[in-house]
């Protein structure tokens, strides 16, 4: 998943409120905890309501073994973006899919960059619209000097598999691949096509998804559902806090600020130089406190979280609108990264530029601002507000060139969301499934306009320490999660796509 220092798809990192996970909005349900007991999980996951419970234990173990083996192999493919070179990863997927006899196509839309599409077809006479399993093959940069093991080694250390992409999002892509193999080998009856879509360039421009939508929308076959990254299942002290499903995202609206002035020699200061004007303009912008905006979902979320907070803070959460009239609470919000972004538009100074020499006063100095807007915000009105705050004719403020995307969301009243809730309740009894509004951006935004209900859901749990390695050093995922994750995802897919007449037939190919 792209972070905020690259392009317009990104997600936040750790924050103090409710640990890393509440860098996202968790809405509507009371958060309880439940122990991750292997014995309990085994008992619950063996419920007759789950498709995987009908598979022999040894076959489930085989799929778990393949997941570990294939993930290590996948993590050894360097798809750092830039330049990406995702064709290598696409060929890795294709080799496995070809061996299993699963229909697939590779599209090299630029030299070395490719998308891969695969399909398990429905078997029912009256088919429902497809479900898409979406993943991206590219990963962000890494510095081997700061890693315990090489970033593309796929090595297993102390029960975890290390590698760039283990969290974002080769781990999820691999789970999706294993699900496709399970569907094929088990010869299950499907009342929907299950489409596997691996794309390039998510961490930068999103060109892979854009190309697929523009050139092969027919292969998406008017899909009804899509599962992508963006979900988060927080593990604290051995207990799952909640199963978080991404249903929507805040919108990036990046601004480029340029100050103009007379150039000169650094030995003779110019009061109204471009750098000086820029500093004054940025000081005014950063001092601006964007107005609070209480979305109903945020209000409900904090009210439901109140029982888990200290008494004084809980009282504020129960009556948020009144609490925001209190200057002391406003101060708390302003300094709590995980609360602040939920209640206002945010502005972060991320880039600066000026002279290329210390002794030269440049004629221009510039800065970039990472702005994130709440749903329903007017971009033109926001831009005019910033220009008015700058109040300097020698300083211009313009949006960073690129396609701005209006916010879009998926409802929680769909069959797929219900399936996620149903399956999660079997693996994690007593743990709520909660919708989230992320502070960043995922490619779900590109697919919802096609009429697809897109959700971020992961079959893996992660601790705060593990989650923080995403885009960081020593990115890793526990082996136990790799072994269990594909089974959870398989049960979700079968719940929403499996035919009621599904039968499990032993396939000699899997022996």
N, C-alpha and C positions, 0 to 999 in steps of 0.2 A: 504494500500500500504506500502510495507516495506521500511523503512528508512535506511540510510547508516550505522547504528551502529549494524546491525543484520547479514544480509547475502547479497546475490548478487542481490536483487531486491529492488531498493529504489528510493526515490524522494527527492528533496531539499525543504528547508523551505524559509522563507521570505528573500528578498533582497531589496536593496534600489532602483534599477532601475525599474520603472513601478510597484512598490509595489511587493507583494508576487508572483503575477502571472507570472512575467518574470524571475522566477527561472527556467523557461522553455522557449524554443524557440517558438516564435509566428511568422509565416512566411507569407509573400506574399501579405497580404491585408492591406489596410489602416485601422487603428483602429479609428472608430468613436464612438460616444456615443448616447444612446437613453434612454429616461426615462422609468422606469418600471411602467407604468401607468396601474393599474388594469383594468380600463375601456378600454384602448387601447388593452391590452392583450385579454380581453374578445371579443372585436370586431374582432381582427385579428384571434384568435384561433377558432372563429366560421366560418371561411372561409370554403366554400364547399370543398376546396382541402384537408381538414384534416378529417381523419376518425372519430375522436372524436366529430366533429361538428354534426354528424348524431345521436348522443346519446342524449336522454332526459336529461335535467338539473338535475332532481332528481337522475338519475342513476349515473351521474358523481359525484354528491355529495356523494352518497353511497360509491363509490370507494375511494373518498378522505377520508371519515370517516374511512374506513377499513385501509387505508395506515397509518393513525395516530395511530389507535389502534394496528395494527400489528407491527409497528416499535417500539412502547413502549414495547410490549411483547418481541420482538426480542432482544432489547437492554438489557433486564434483564437476558439474557442467557450469563453467563460468559464463553467466549471462549478465554481467555488470552493465548497467545502462547509465551513461553511454559506454560503448556503442551498442550493447545489447547482445548481438549474435544469437538471438533466440532460435534461429534455425536449428542449432545443435540440440536444443531442448525439444523442439518440435519433432525432430528425427528420433529422439529418445522415446517420446510418446508413441510415435508411429510404429517403431519396431515392436513395442509391446502390443499395441492394438492389432497390428498385422498378424502377430503370432497367435492372438486370440481369435482371429477371424472377425474382428469388429470393423464395420465400415468406417473409413476415415479419409480425410483429404488434408494435405499441407498446402498452404498458399504463401509463397515467398513474395511478398508485396514490395519489398525493397531488398537489395543485396544483403544477405545474411539475416534478414528480419522476416519472420513468418508467423502466421496464425495456423492453428490446427483445429479442425472440426471433426468430431466423431459422433456416431449415433447408434444407439440401441433402439430398434424400431418397436412400435407397439404391436401387440398380437391380437388385440380385440377388433371386432368388426366395426364398432362405433367408437372411434378413438377420441380422447380428449386432447386439448392442445398440449404441446410438449412442456417439459421442464428442462432448463439449461443449467449445467454445472459449469460456472465460469471461473477461470483462474488466469493469472498473468505469470509469464515465465521469466521476466526480467527482474533483476534485483538492484539495489543501490550499491554504491561503492563501499569498499572496506579497506582498512589499513592492517595488513598482517602483523605489523609490529605490535599492535595492541591486542592481539588475539592469543588465547592459550594454545590453540592449534591453528593451522592454516585455514582461512575462510572457506576454501573450496576442497577441503579434505574429506568431509562427511564422516569424520572420526567419531567413535563412541567413547565418551569420557564420563565416568561416574554415573552411568545410567542415562546419559543424555547424548543425543546426536547433534554435533556442532556443524554449522555451515551457514553461509549467507543465504537467506531465504527460508531458513527453517521455520521462522514465524511468519515471514512476509514474502511470498505466500506459497513457496514450493511445498511446504508441509500439507496445506489444504489441497493444492493441486494434485499431489500424490494420492491423498485420500479419495479424491474424486476419480482418479484413474483406477484405483483398486475397486471402487464401487462399480465402475463399468465392467471390469473383469468379473466381478461377482455376479452381476446380472447376466453376463454371457454364459459363464460356466454353470450357473444354477438353472439355466433355461427357464427363467421365471416368465409368467404371463404378465404383460404390461398393457395398461389401457392408455398410456401416453408414450410418445417417443421420449427417450432420455438422451439429451444432447450434451456432449462434452466439448467445451470451447476453451482452448488455451490461446491467449493473445500476447502480443508483444507491446513493449513501450508504455506500460501503465505508469511506470515511475517517472515519466517525463511528459510526453505530449498526448498519450492515449491514442497514438496513430493506429495501433493494431485493432482496437475496437472500432474506431472510426472507419477504417478501411473495410472491415467485415460488414458493418452495417450498410455502408455505401455500395459495396460491390456484391455481397452475398446475403442480403437480408432474407432471400428465399430459403436459405439453409436454416434460418431460425424458425421457420415454419409457424409464424404467429404464436409463438410460445406464450404460455400463461404465467409461468413461474421461472424464477432465476435465483440460484444460490451463489453468493460471491463472498469475498472477504468482508470484514467490517464487524463481525460478531465478536463477542468476548465473554469468556466464562472464567470469572476470577476465582482463583484458589487461594484461600487465606488460612494458614495454620491447619492445613490438611482438610479444610472444608470448602465446598463450593458455595460462594456467596450468592451468585445468581447466574442464570443463562441469559446473556444479553444478545438480542437480535437487532441489528441495525435496520431501521425502517426509513431513515431520512438523514440528511446531512446539512450543516451550515454551508453557506456559499462563499467562495473566495472572490474578492473584488480588489485586485492589486492596483496600487496607485504609484505613479512615477512622478516625483517632485524634482523640478529643475530650477535652480537659482541662477540668475544672470548678473554679471557685473563687469567692471573694468579689470583687465589683467594687469599684472605688474610684477616687480621684483619683490621677493619675500622680505628683503631688508627694509622696504618702505611700506608699512601697513596701509591698507585701504579700508576705511571704516565700512563702506558699503560694498565690499568685495562679494563675489558670488558665494564663497564658503561661509562668510559671516551672515549673509542673508539666509542661506540655507539653514544654518544652525538656529537662527532666531525663528524661522518658519517651523522647523521641526519641534522646537521647544513649545511653541503655541499648540501645535497639533497634539503632541504627546500629553500636554497638560489638559487637553479637552476631555471631559468625562462624558462619554456618550450616554444618552438617556437610558434609564432602565425600561425594559419592556418585559412584562410578565406574560409569557405564553401559558395557556391553560394546562398544557402537559407538564411544564416546569413547575407550576404551582401544585399540581397533583403529586408530582414526584417528591417534592420537598415535604409536602404534608405527610405522605406515606413514610418518608424516611425519618420523620420526627421522633418516633419511639426509640430509635437507635442512636440518638444524639444526647448530649448533656442537657439538663433541664432548661437552661436559659436559651441555648441554641434551638432546642426543640420547640420552644414557644414561638420563636421567630419563624421557623419552618411551617408551623401550623397556620400562621396568619402572615403570609409573605408580603402582601401589599401594604399592610400596616407597618410591618417591620422595616420596609424600605424607606419609611419616613424618619427612621431613627438614624441620626448621623453615625452613631457607634456601629450599628449594623452595616451601614453603607461602607464604612471603613473596613470591616471584616470582608465584605464582598469584594471590594477593590483589591484586597491582598490575597484572596483565595482564588487561585487560577481556575479551579474546577467549578466554583460558583459564578465567578465573574463572566465567563463566556456564555453561560446559560441565560443571563439576564440582560445582556446588551450586545451591541455590535462592538467588535474589538479591533484595535489598531496596533500593529507591532512594527517597529523599525527594524528592518532586516539587512538592508544594503546601503552602502555609501560610496561615493566616488567623487574625485576632484582632480587635482593636479597629479602629474606623473613624477614631479620633482619637488623636493622640500622647499627649494628657494624660488619657486614660481607660483604666483597667485593666478589661478586659472580664471578664464572668463565664464566658465560654467562649473557648477557643482550640483550633484544630484543625489537622490536617495530613493529607495523603494520601500513601500509600506505594504505589509501583509494585512489586508482588511478582511474580516469575516463577518458576513451579514446574517442576521436572524431571518427566518422565513417571513415573507411579506414585505421586506424592506424595498424602498424605492432607490435604485442606484443613482439616478440623476439628482435626486434631492440630497442624498448623502454626499455626492461630489460637490455640489454647490455649498453645502455646509462647510466642508473642509476648505474650499477656496475662500469662503468668507472668513474663516478663522485665520487663515494665512494672511490675508489682507495686505498683500504686497504685489504691486503690478510687475515687479521684476522676478516673481516666482510663479511658475506654472505648475498646475497639478492636473495630470491626465491619467486615465486608466491604462494599465499595461496592455499592449495589444494582445488580443486573443479572444476566444469565444466565451463570453460570459453565459453561464447556464442558470436559468431560473430554478429555484428549489422545486423538487418533486419528492413525493413520498408514497409509500405503499401501506395499505391498511393492514390491521391486525385481525381482520375478520375473514381471512382467506383460508382455503384448505391447507396450503403449505404452512402457514403460521400455526394452524391448529395441529398439524403433523409434528412440527418442531416441539410444540408444547407437550403433545402426547408422548413422544419418544423420550424427551428429556425427563419427564416425570417418572419414567421407568428406570432410567439409568441414575438419576439424581433425585430420589424421593424427597419431597418437601422443599425443594429448591425452586423458586419462582422463575418463570420465563418472562423477561421484561423487554419491552421495546426501547430502542435507544435512538437519540438524535445525536450524531457525532459532530464534533467541532470541526471536522475536516471534510474530505471529499472522497468518494469512491466512484468506480465506473458504473455503479448502479444508476447514477444520474444519467448516463448515456442510454441505458436500456429501458428505463421507465417510460420515456416518451413513445416507445414502440408499442405501448399497451401491455408491457410485461410487469408483473408484480415482482420486484427485485428486493432481496433481503441479504443482509450480511449475517452469515451463520457459520460458526466453526464447530467441528465435533471435538475439539481439543480444549482442555482446561489449561490455564497457565497461571503461575504465581506472578506477583508484581515484578520480582527479579527477572523471571523468564521473559515476561512481556516487554520489559524495558530494553531487552537486547535487540528488539526489532529496530532496524536501522542503526543499531549500536554495535558494540564489540561483543564477541563470544555469543553470537546468536545461536540459540539451541532450542531443542524440544526434547522432552523426556521420552525414552523408549516406550514406556508403558502407555503413553498417550498415542504414540504412533501405532502401537499394536491395537488399541481399542478404537481409535477415531474412525477408521473406515467402516467399522461395524455400526457405529452410531449413525453415520451418514447414510449407510445402506438402509437402515431401518426408516430414516426420514424419507428417503427417495421411494422406498417400497410402500410406505404409508400413503404417499400422495400419488404414486404412479403405478403401483402394483394392482393387477386385476383381482377382483374378489375371488376369481376362480384360479388364482395363482397356485401352481403345483411346483414342488421342488423335485427335480430329476437329477440323479447323480450323473455327472459328465466324466467320461473316461479321460478327457483332456486334462482334468484337474487332478488326476491321480499321481 
